[in-house]
Amino acid sequence: MRNDILGNFHENASNLATYPNRWVAFWLLWGLVLRLTIGAILPAGYDETYYYLYVHYLNLSYFDHPLLVAFTTGFGTWITGFVNPFTIRLGSILLYCGTLYFLYLTGKRIFCERSGLMTLVLATLIPFFTVGFGVLTLPDSPLMFFWSLSLYIASTEFFRSDVYLPSWRILWLSITIGLACLGKYHGFLLGLGLVLFCLFSAKHRRALWSKWTILGIPLFLLVISPLLIWNYQNDWVSFSFQSGRAVPDRGYSILDLLVTFLVSNAYLFPSLGFCLWWVSLRKLWQGFSHKISEQEGLVLGVGVPVFLGFTLMGGYRQILPSWHMPGFFTATLLLGHQVTVWQKLYPKKVRNWLWISGITILLLLTIALFHTSFGIFQKGGKYAIGGGFWDIKQDPSTELVDVVQMRRVFLQDQELQKLLSAADFIFCNNFFLAGQVGMALAPEVKQPITAFDQDIRGFAFWEDDRQWLGKNGLYITSQLFAEDLKKYDGYFAKLTFIKEIPLFRAGQISQTFLLYYAQNLLKTYPRPYGINAID
């Protein structure tokens, strides 16, 4: 029977070898269609609306992230002239095609054609990769494109022949790693991972002191110079902010570590996430006994420190899901190769595992997407299935604001138009709400939009709030933060409530915004950093 199984595998492998490009094209196209659909239907998220405002303040860098997210976010709005959730995501959606393709090429080069294809399949199926890297306009999108490209260049550099001699490809690596750093600060971890690989591989250690590396260091610094220049001009505030997020904010908790581990597997999808952990840790253990290939060592060096390090960090502070995902994305190369081994022995089980996982993921994504957008489980909603069972007031998905609907309300209400014309500036009580309001109004409204709060991120560097002393503002907040009005006592001569603006989903009020007219700014709201910061 074993011979029959192997015979079937070799027959399938032969078909793959005959038409490899068709399967690659199929998975790239299928993934693109899925991401376009999600991008068109899903309301804009907190971070996405905030990053849209980067487009209006193009600069060498920003308080919380480097500059490339401004270009991926702006791409769709620049070529279409429209501002909506789909257009701000278009750059990320298209860029992920390249990310997947370079990951496939890497798997193909360091292992085999089938391993590359299985890696492509897995990276297309895993929900966080598809949505977090391939749909949402986040710094992770340009990061992962150049991360994946760097992995491919590294595979062509380090595995060209049995005798390794450093080459000019290291210069290209210097450029792509630098560009990854301009996507997100995780790019520095990519460079560190490649250094770790060279340190632990005697054969490749010579790359660390080669002439190409010596030339590559200033080239890398040149690429990241926008990041360095902006931080130099602003007291290295980005590096302080990002490094401060690694500092413990409580004692170490094994329970929190377990929660972080389980949450990561939920985002990866359990049937795939646990396999990623198992394969990676198994290869890491074998690496201590020198029982792994050099190719596996490259993947481990780049991937494991990232996902293992951030997972361990989860024991002493809350981490965002995106922090450790680049490590899992890299480790997908190991799982893709392992799947080809399993296929030789258990082709039916592997096929069922992938089919069941894929269909379940697609079903869950569809349910989540349609509920978030149309309230299919919303009690009393006009699209509710079976009348619904979830009261809209307790539904956290309503916090994703329909910015297009908000824009329509402002543009069609004559009273609001007069208020906007009379106001010298618009402000909110936190940075993400200012991002939502900013995306809704920025295409049509020319007044500056800011936030009066202690955590205002990039807003602290975009406008000097001293210019508004003695001026009038329009305060926009959500009913969820109505109590924040008290923190502005003494900052304005008068704060007058104007009206409520309800937003609807499936015929019911999903969120209500409150508008106040703020007359005569008496003093600036204290800023912990940025322009006019507290000394």
N, C-alpha and C positions, 0 to 999 in steps of 0.2 A: 504493500500500500504506500509506503514511504516513497518508493520509486515512482508510483503514479502521481503522487503529489508533486514531487520534484519535476516530473515530466510536464505537468500542467503549468507549473511555475515557469519553466524554461520556454514553454510555448507562448505564455503571456509576455514574458520578457522579450521574446523575439518580435512579437507584435509591437511592443513599446519601442524597440530599437528601430523598427521599420517606420513608425509614425510618431516619433517623440515630439516633434514640433507641433503636431495637431493637438496633443494632450496638453502641452504647455499653453498653447493659444487658448484652448477651451477653458482651462482653469483661470487664466488671466482675464478672459472675457467674462466668464461667469462671476468672478469676484468683482469686476468693474460694474456689471449690471446690478449686483446686489448692493454695492456701496452707493451707486447713483440713486437707487431707490430709497435707501435709508436717508441719504443726505437730503433728498427732496422732501421727505415727509416729517422727519424728526425736528421738533422745535429747537431753537438755538439754546445752547447751554450757557451756564454762568461764564466760564472762562472764554468761550467762543466770542460772546458779545464784547467782553473786555478786550480781547486780542484784536477785534475789528477796529477798535479805536487806535491801535498801533498804526494802522494805515493812515490815519489823519495826522499822526505825529511821527513821521519817518525820521529815524535818527540812527546813529552808529550802534546803539544798543539801548536796552531798557532796564528799569529797576529789577524786574524779576526774571527776565529772559533775554537772550541775544536777539539779533535783528531778523533772522530769516522767517520767523513766523509772521512778520508783517507782510512779507512778499507772498507767502503761500496763501494768506488770508485775503490779501488784496487782489490776487490774480483774477479770480472769477468776477469780482466787481469791476475791475478795470476793463476786461474784455467784453463784458455784457452791458455795463452801465446800470445794473440793478444791484440792490443791496437786500439780500434775504438769506435765510439759513443755507440754501443750496449754493448760492454764488460764493459765499465766504468759505464754503467747504470744497469748492471745485478743485482748487489747487492741491489739497490733501488727497482727494479722491484719485486724481490723475497721477500724482507723484507716487502713490502706493503701488501702482502697476510696476514702476521701475524698481521699487523696494523689493517686491516679490520676485521680479525677474532676476535681479542680482543675487538674491538668496538662492534661487534655483540654480543659477550658474555656479555658485560656490559649492553647493551640495554635489552637483554633477562633477565638478573638478576634483574635490578632495575625496569623494567616495565613488560614485558611479551615476549613470544617467537615471536609473530608477530611484536612487536615493535623492537626487535632486528633485525629481518629480514628486515623490512622497513628501518631501519637505515643503514644496509649493502647496500641495494639497492641505497639509496640516496648518500651514500659516494662513491659508485661505479660510479654513474651517474655524479656527480658534476665535471666539467672539471678540475678545478684547483687542486682538491684533486688527481685526477687520474694522471695528468701530473706532477704537482709540488711536490707532496709527493710520487707518485708511479712510475715515470719514470725517471725524471732528477736526476742526481747524485748531490744532494744538502745536506747541513747539516740537512734539514728538514726531510729527510728520516729516519735516526736513531732517531731523536727527536720524530717524531710521532709514531714510533714503541714503544718506551718506555713510551711515553705519553699515548698511548692507553692501554698498559699493566698496567700502574699505575692506570688508571681509573678502570680497571677490578679488580685489587687488592683492591682498595679503596671500590668498591661496595661489595666485599666479606668481608671486614673488618667492614664497617659501617652498613650494613643491614643484619646481621646474625640472629637477634632476636629482639623482642620488647624492651628488656632491653640491652642497649649497654655496653659492657665491653671491654676495649682496649685489644688487643691480639698481639701475635708475628708477625702477618701480617704487623704491622707497620714497622718492621725491613726490610721486603721485599720492602715496599713502600720507605723506605730510600734509598735502593739500586737502585730501578728503577728510582726514581726521580733524583738521582745522575747520572745515566747513560743517562737520558734525557738531563741533563746539559752538559754531555760530547758530546752530539749530537749538541746542540745549546744552546745559553744562555737563550732562552725561557724556558728551563727546570726550571729555578728559578721561573718563573711565574706560572708554574704548581704547585710547592710546595707552593707558596703564595696562590693560589686558594684553595688548600686543607685546608690550615690554616684558610682562610676566612670562608669556609664552617663550620669548627669546631667552630669558634668564634660565628657564627650566629645561630648555632644549639645547644640549651641548652643540649640536650641529648648527643651530641658528644663532648662537650667542654672538658670533662674529658680526651680526648685523648691527649690534648696539654700538660698535666703535668703527663702523665702516665710514668711508668718505661720504657715501650717499646719505647716511644718517646725520653726519656733521653738517652737510649742506641742507638737509631737510629741516633741521631745527630752526634756522632763521626763516626758512620758507613757511613753516608752520606758524611762527610768530607773526609773519607778515599777513597771513590769512586771517588770524584772529585779532589783528591790530585794531579793528573797529571796537571790539569788545574791550580791549586793553585801554584804548584811548578814552572811551566813554567813562570807564571806571576810574581811570586816573583823574579825569576832570571832576568826578563826583565822589571822591574820597573812598573809592573801592567799595561802594555801598552794595553792589550786587554780590560780590564775593562774601561780604559780611553777612548779607541776608541768607544766601544759600548755605554757607557753612554753619550758620546758626541753627538751621533746621535739623542738623545732625546732632545737636546737643541734647542730652536727655532732659525731658521735662517731668520725669517721675522715676521712681524706682523700677528695677527690672521685674517684669511679670511674665511668668511662663504661660499664664492664661492668655495674655495679650499676644505673645508669640504664636500660640496655637491658633488664635483668631486670625492673625495675619496670614498664617500658612493656609488656613481653610478659605479665607476670602480670596487669596490669590488663585486657588484652585477653582473657586466659583467663577472668577473672571475668565480663567483659561478654559473652563468647562471640565468638570471632574474626571470624565473618562479620558481626557487628553492631558489635563494638568497633572494628575497623579503619575501618569506615565512619563511626563517630562521630568518630574522630580526623581522618579525611580531610575531612569536611564542616566540622568546627569550625576546623581550621587554614586551610582554603581560605577560609572566610568571614573569618577573622581577617586573612589577607593582603589580601583585597579591602577590608577595613575601613580599612587604611592608605591606600588610594587613594579612600576615600569611595564605594565601589561597593556598599555594602550598605544595606539599609533600616533605619529606626530600630528596627523590631521586632527585626530580627536583631541590632542593636547591644545591645538590652536583654539578649537571651539570651547574647551573647558576654561582656558586662560581668559578668554574674552567674556564668556557668558556667566560662569558660576560665581565669580566674585561679586557681580552685580546683583543677581537675584538672591544669592545666599546672604550677602552683606545687608541688603535692605530688609530682607525677611527677619534677620536677627535684630535689626534696628527696631522692628515693630514691637519688640519686647519692652522698649523703654519710651517710645513715642508713637503716635499715630502716623502712619505713612500713607501717601497717596498711591493708588493702584499702579499708576504709570511709572513710579520710581523704579520698580524692579522688573518691569516687563521687557526692557531691552535685553536683559540677561536670559529670560525665557525664550525670547525670539531667537537669540543666537543658539540656544540649546535645542531648538527645533531641528537643527541640522543633525544632531545626535539621534533624536527620535526618528527622524525621517530615514536615517540609515538603519536603525534598529528595526523599523517596520519592514524593510526589505528582507531582513533575516527572518523575521517572523512569518513573512509571506511564503518563504520556502517550506516551512514546516506546517503552518496552519493557515492556508490561503482563505478558506471559508470563514474562519473565525475573524481574521483580520478584515475581510471584506464586510462582514456583518458589523463589526465594531465601528468601522469608518462610516458605513451607511447609517446605522442607528444614531451615532453621534452627530453626523451631519444633518440628518432630518430633524432630530430633536433640537439642535441649535437653531436651525432655520425656523422651526415652529415657535420656539421661545422668543426669538428676535422679532418675529412677526407679531406675536401677541403683545410684547412689550411696546413695539413701535405703534401699533394701532391703538393701544390703550392710551399711551402718552399723547398721541395726536388727536384721537377721536373719542376717547373715554368709553371704550367698549365694555368696561366693567363698572362704569360710573352709575351709581344708583340714581335712577330717574333721567339719565341722559338719553337723548334721542337716538343714539347709536348703540345703546346698551344691549348686551346679549342677555336675554331672559330678565330684563328689567334692571340688571346690574346688582351689585352687592356692596360696593365701596362708596361711602359718602365722600363727595368731592372735597369737603372741608378737611378730611383726614388723609387726602391723597397727596403725597409729596411730589408726584409727577407734575402737579399744576404749578410748581415753582419755576418750571421752564416757561418763560414768558413768550407769548406769540408776538414778536416784535413787529411783524407786518400788520397785525390787527391793531396794535397800539399806534403805529404810524397813521393808519387810516383814521382812527378816532381823532387824533390831533389835527390832521389835515382837513377833516370835514367839519370840525367844531369851530365856528367863528369866534366864540368867546376865548377859546384856547389860543387861537391865532393871535388875537389882540394881546393876550397875556405874554405870549412868546415874544411878540414885537416890543413890548414894554420892558421886558426883563433884560438886564445887562449880562446875566449869566444864569446857568442852571446848575443846581447841585443836588446830590443825593446823600444818604447817610452811610453808605458803604460802597466800596469800589465795584463790586459785581453788579449791584443795582444800577450804579452809574453807567456801567457797561451796557446793560440792557436798555436803559433809557437812551443812552448815546447812540446805540445802533438803530433804535427806532426813529430817532429824530435827526441824527447827524446828516443824512443825505439832503434834508430839506432845511434844517434849522442851522443858522450860522453862529448862534451864541455859543461860547465855550461851555463845556459840560465838565463838572468836577465832582469831588466827594469831600465832605467835611467829616473826617473820622480820624482815628489813630492809625488805621491800616488802610492806606489809600494807594499803595503800589505806585504805578507809573504816573498817576495824577499829580503826585508831589513834584514831578519834574516837567510837566507839560504846560503849566500855567503858574504865574506868580500871583498869588491870591491878594497881594497888596494893591493890585490894580483895581480891585472891586470895593475898596473902602469908600463908603459913602454912596455906593451904587445899590441897585435893587436886583434881587434874584428870584428865581422860581424854584421852590423846593418840591421835589417829586419823590415820594416814598411809597412803599407798599403798606397795606393795612397790617401786615405781619410785623412791621417795625414802627407802628404808630407811637409807641412809648419813647422812641428816640428823639421825638420833638423836644423833650425837656433839656437835652444836652446843648441846645442852641439858645437857651435863656441867657440874655445879656449880650448876645452877639449881633442882634438886629434891633432897630428901633421899634419895629412892629412885625409880627408874623400873623398873617391873616389866612384863615382857611378859605379855599376857593370852591373846590368841588371834588367829588369822587369820580374816578374813571373805572368802570367795571370792564373786565375782559372775560370773554365767554369761551367755553368748550362744551360742545354737544348741547347747546341751549341753556347751560347753567353758568353762573358766575364762577370762574375758576380763580380769579385773583382781582383784588381791588387796589387801585393806586389812588393816593391822596395828593392833592395839589395845594400848596400854600404860596402866598405872595410874601416875600421877605423884603421889607423896606429898610434901606439905609444900613449897610453893613458897618457896625461900629468898630469892630476889631477882627483881625484875622483869626481863624480857627487854628489852634496849635498843631504844628506838623512835627513829627519825630525825625523826619529826614526830608531831603529835597530842597527846593527853593523856599527860602524864608523858614528854614527849620529852626526848632528851638535850640539855642546854644547850650 
